[in-house]
């Protein structure tokens, strides 16, 4: 799929003609400068999508698209969720962007005990909004039609509960005696990957996750930053589970 992707609220077509307006229409007409005859993809970001051909570009923010039919992309299996400890600065958005690009299905922001960044009050809501906007924009850029879910920030206890329901769960940690590349993975169900903060996962958190069923694993001989570890590990899992084949 190489045509540019645009997000719409709904894809319940009453006819073959679809009008793309608002911010997405403005981006298509004024930024991408699409013209009649060019291909586009419309999606709700939840798996419903349609290929179309531009028939008219009107004004600065109105694109008319001829759409033949709507398709449904089923959820991928196994589903991959990354629990991402909150990094400093804009590194969280970098992590969300690259994890979206490789194909992660869900991202859970985690307020780990050793996180320097704290999501509280309005500041926390603003940061969460940035993560969700990043997932949306990166989903469009990477030509996805099912964008990753970005959950509300979770406590360690909530992460433990999520781990307990997984078919396979791993904590990226230097204490791991096994590499993620050799772990036995399920063909279906849910994989949960926990990525700690720059200061590391605390012994108490490791113990709680172990009790919930998540063992520590390493990726390789080097130590990755928290903002890149999830992407590297997810890419490995996507290849090993056949989702990239």
Backbone torsions as a table, in degrees:
resi	resn	phi	psi	omega
1	UNK	NA	109.3	-177.0
2	UNK	-112.1	-11.6	179.7
3	UNK	-68.9	147.7	178.4
4	UNK	-62.5	146.6	-177.0
5	UNK	-105.7	136.6	176.9
6	UNK	-128.3	142.0	-174.7
7	UNK	-96.6	133.1	177.5
8	UNK	-124.5	157.3	-179.0
9	UNK	-68.2	-42.6	-178.8
10	UNK	-141.8	154.1	177.4
11	UNK	-124.8	45.4	175.6
12	UNK	-96.2	92.7	-173.5
13	UNK	-81.5	129.3	174.7
14	UNK	-91.9	-15.1	-179.7
15	UNK	-159.5	-179.3	-176.4
16	UNK	-74.9	-15.1	-176.4
17	UNK	-98.3	130.7	178.6
18	UNK	-126.0	133.7	179.6
19	UNK	-104.0	119.4	177.3
20	UNK	-100.8	115.6	-179.2
21	UNK	-134.3	-163.4	-178.3
22	UNK	68.3	-157.1	-178.8
23	UNK	-57.8	-39.4	179.5
24	UNK	-68.4	-38.9	176.5
25	UNK	-65.4	-39.4	178.0
26	UNK	-64.1	-40.7	178.8
27	UNK	-64.0	-40.2	-178.4
28	UNK	-67.6	-41.8	-174.2
29	UNK	-85.7	-47.1	-171.4
30	UNK	-91.5	-26.7	-178.6
31	UNK	-100.5	-56.2	179.7
32	UNK	-75.4	-21.0	179.2
33	UNK	54.7	46.7	179.0
34	UNK	-69.7	147.8	-177.3
35	UNK	-132.0	163.8	179.3
36	UNK	-52.6	137.7	-180.0
37	UNK	98.8	-13.3	-179.5
38	UNK	-86.2	149.0	-179.0
39	UNK	-87.0	145.5	174.6
40	UNK	-140.0	163.3	172.4
41	UNK	-123.1	130.9	176.0
42	UNK	-108.1	137.8	179.8
43	UNK	-147.5	154.4	172.8
44	UNK	-93.0	0.4	-179.8
45	UNK	77.6	0.2	-178.5
46	UNK	-112.7	11.1	178.0
47	UNK	112.3	-17.4	177.2
48	UNK	-87.9	133.0	-178.0
49	UNK	-152.7	161.5	179.8
50	UNK	-147.5	137.6	171.4
51	UNK	-86.5	144.3	179.6
52	UNK	-149.4	168.4	178.1
53	UNK	-122.3	131.1	179.0
54	UNK	-67.0	129.4	176.8
55	UNK	-108.3	-21.5	178.9
56	UNK	-160.9	143.9	172.4
57	UNK	-120.9	113.4	-171.6
58	UNK	-116.4	131.0	179.0
59	UNK	63.2	-140.4	-179.1
60	UNK	-107.8	-8.1	-172.5
61	UNK	-150.2	31.6	-178.6
62	UNK	-137.8	117.6	179.5
63	UNK	-118.8	129.3	177.3
64	UNK	-102.9	126.7	-173.9
65	UNK	-123.9	134.3	174.4
66	UNK	-90.6	116.8	-175.9
67	UNK	-117.3	130.6	-178.7
68	UNK	-84.8	-50.3	-175.6
69	UNK	-156.7	162.1	179.9
70	UNK	-105.8	137.6	-179.3
71	UNK	-115.2	162.4	178.8
72	UNK	-126.7	119.1	175.6
73	UNK	-90.2	119.6	-178.4
74	UNK	-69.0	156.2	175.8
75	UNK	-59.7	142.4	179.9
76	UNK	-75.8	155.4	178.8
77	UNK	-135.9	138.5	-5.9
78	UNK	-72.9	153.7	179.0
79	UNK	-76.0	135.2	-178.0
80	UNK	-115.4	118.7	177.2
81	UNK	-112.9	131.3	176.0
82	UNK	-109.9	122.8	172.4
83	UNK	-89.5	112.3	-173.0
84	UNK	-109.4	114.0	174.3
85	UNK	-62.6	147.4	-174.2
86	UNK	-70.1	115.6	177.4
87	UNK	-82.5	173.3	176.7
88	UNK	-80.9	152.9	173.5
89	UNK	58.2	-138.0	-177.3
90	UNK	-93.0	11.5	-178.7
91	UNK	-67.3	-24.6	175.8
92	UNK	-64.3	-41.8	178.1
93	UNK	-67.1	-35.1	175.7
94	UNK	-62.5	-43.2	179.2
95	UNK	-62.7	-45.3	179.6
96	UNK	-62.6	-43.1	-179.2
97	UNK	-59.7	-50.0	-176.3
98	UNK	-74.1	-34.4	176.2
99	UNK	-66.1	-36.3	175.6
100	UNK	-64.0	-43.1	-178.6
101	UNK	-61.0	-39.6	-177.5
102	UNK	-78.7	-24.4	175.0
103	UNK	123.6	17.3	177.7
104	UNK	-61.3	143.8	-176.1
105	UNK	-91.2	-29.6	-179.1
106	UNK	-151.9	146.6	179.6
107	UNK	-128.8	129.3	-179.6
108	UNK	-117.0	110.4	175.3
109	UNK	-66.2	134.5	-175.1
110	UNK	-122.8	125.4	176.3
111	UNK	-88.6	78.0	-179.7
112	UNK	-71.5	160.0	-174.8
113	UNK	-64.6	-27.6	-177.8
114	UNK	-100.6	13.1	175.8
115	UNK	-71.8	130.3	173.6
116	UNK	-75.0	-40.6	178.4
117	UNK	-71.5	136.4	177.9
118	UNK	-123.4	126.1	176.1
119	UNK	-95.7	101.1	-179.7
120	UNK	-131.8	140.9	174.7
121	UNK	56.4	-140.5	-178.1
122	UNK	-62.8	-34.2	179.6
123	UNK	-63.2	-40.5	178.5
124	UNK	-66.4	-41.5	179.2
125	UNK	-64.8	-38.2	178.7
126	UNK	-65.9	-42.6	179.4
127	UNK	-64.5	-42.2	177.7
128	UNK	-62.0	-40.3	177.8
129	UNK	-61.4	-37.1	177.7
130	UNK	-66.5	-41.9	177.8
131	UNK	-60.2	-44.0	-177.9
132	UNK	-68.6	-38.3	177.2
133	UNK	-66.3	-37.0	178.1
134	UNK	-64.4	-42.2	178.6
135	UNK	-62.5	-39.2	179.2
136	UNK	-65.6	-49.7	-177.1
137	UNK	-67.8	-38.9	178.3
138	UNK	-69.4	-33.6	175.5
139	UNK	-61.7	-41.1	177.2
140	UNK	-65.5	-47.0	-176.5
141	UNK	-61.6	-37.6	-177.1
142	UNK	-89.1	8.4	175.3
143	UNK	65.1	35.6	175.4
144	UNK	-87.8	152.4	174.1
145	UNK	-115.7	-5.4	173.1
146	UNK	-126.9	102.5	-175.1
147	UNK	-80.4	153.3	178.2
148	UNK	-68.8	144.3	173.9
149	UNK	-78.6	135.2	173.4
150	UNK	-112.5	110.0	-173.7
151	UNK	-77.7	170.3	170.5
152	UNK	-64.6	156.0	178.6
153	UNK	-58.8	136.1	-176.1
154	UNK	-110.7	149.1	171.9
155	UNK	-83.9	170.0	177.9
156	UNK	-61.7	-39.1	178.8
157	UNK	-62.2	-41.1	179.3
158	UNK	-67.9	-37.1	175.9
159	UNK	-64.0	-41.0	177.2
160	UNK	-59.0	-40.5	178.6
161	UNK	-65.7	-37.2	177.7
162	UNK	-66.4	-43.6	178.8
163	UNK	-59.2	-40.1	-176.5
164	UNK	-63.7	-23.3	-179.0
165	UNK	-94.2	-4.1	-174.6
166	UNK	-79.2	153.9	173.8
167	UNK	-81.1	-24.5	172.7
168	UNK	-152.5	132.1	-180.0
169	UNK	-136.4	138.6	-178.8
170	UNK	-138.2	144.1	172.0
171	UNK	-110.5	124.1	175.9
172	UNK	-74.6	113.3	-175.7
173	UNK	-157.9	143.8	-175.6
174	UNK	-67.2	-12.8	178.1
175	UNK	-79.4	-8.2	-178.8
176	UNK	-65.1	137.1	178.9
177	UNK	-98.0	-4.3	179.7
178	UNK	-124.3	145.1	177.9
179	UNK	-87.3	145.0	179.5
180	UNK	-60.3	-27.7	-178.9
181	UNK	-66.2	-16.9	-178.6
182	UNK	-114.8	2.3	-179.0
183	UNK	-67.8	147.4	176.9
184	UNK	-80.5	121.5	-173.7
185	UNK	-112.0	148.3	177.2
186	UNK	-78.7	152.9	177.5
187	UNK	-84.5	-21.2	-179.6
188	UNK	-132.2	-178.0	174.0
189	UNK	82.8	-148.3	-170.8
190	UNK	-122.9	129.7	171.5
191	UNK	-108.5	129.1	177.7
192	UNK	-118.3	127.1	-179.2
193	UNK	-117.5	125.0	-177.9
194	UNK	-105.2	124.2	179.8
195	UNK	-114.6	120.5	-176.5
196	UNK	-81.4	176.4	179.3
197	UNK	-80.2	176.7	179.5
198	UNK	-57.9	-33.1	179.9
199	UNK	-79.8	-3.3	177.9
200	UNK	91.8	163.5	176.1
201	UNK	-81.1	132.5	-177.4
202	UNK	-73.2	157.5	177.4
203	UNK	-57.2	-36.3	179.0
204	UNK	-65.9	-41.1	178.7
205	UNK	-67.2	-41.8	177.3
206	UNK	-59.0	-41.6	-179.4
207	UNK	-65.4	-42.3	179.8
208	UNK	-64.3	-43.2	-179.5
209	UNK	-68.0	-37.1	177.7
210	UNK	-62.8	-40.7	178.6
211	UNK	-64.4	-31.2	179.2
212	UNK	-82.6	-10.1	175.4
213	UNK	113.5	10.3	-179.3
214	UNK	-104.0	117.5	177.8
215	UNK	-90.9	155.0	175.6
216	UNK	-80.0	139.2	177.6
217	UNK	-134.1	156.9	173.5
218	UNK	-114.6	155.2	176.8
219	UNK	-87.1	-43.9	-176.8
220	UNK	-171.2	-160.8	-174.8
221	UNK	-78.0	-13.1	-177.9
222	UNK	-104.5	162.6	177.9
223	UNK	-105.1	122.1	180.0
224	UNK	-93.2	155.2	173.9
225	UNK	-71.6	157.0	-177.8
226	UNK	-61.3	-29.4	-177.9
227	UNK	-77.4	-12.7	179.4
228	UNK	-115.8	-19.2	-175.7
229	UNK	-62.5	-43.0	-178.4
230	UNK	-63.2	-40.3	179.3
231	UNK	-65.7	-45.1	-179.9
232	UNK	-63.1	-44.5	-179.0
233	UNK	-67.6	-40.3	179.5
234	UNK	-64.1	-40.6	177.9
235	UNK	-61.0	-41.0	177.3
236	UNK	-61.3	-46.1	-179.1
237	UNK	-66.4	-38.7	179.6
238	UNK	-64.0	-36.5	176.6
239	UNK	-71.8	-42.2	-176.4
240	UNK	-71.6	-31.6	-178.5
241	UNK	-84.5	-3.3	179.0
242	UNK	88.0	2.5	-179.1
243	UNK	-71.8	-17.8	176.2
244	UNK	-101.0	4.8	-176.8
245	UNK	-88.4	NA	NA
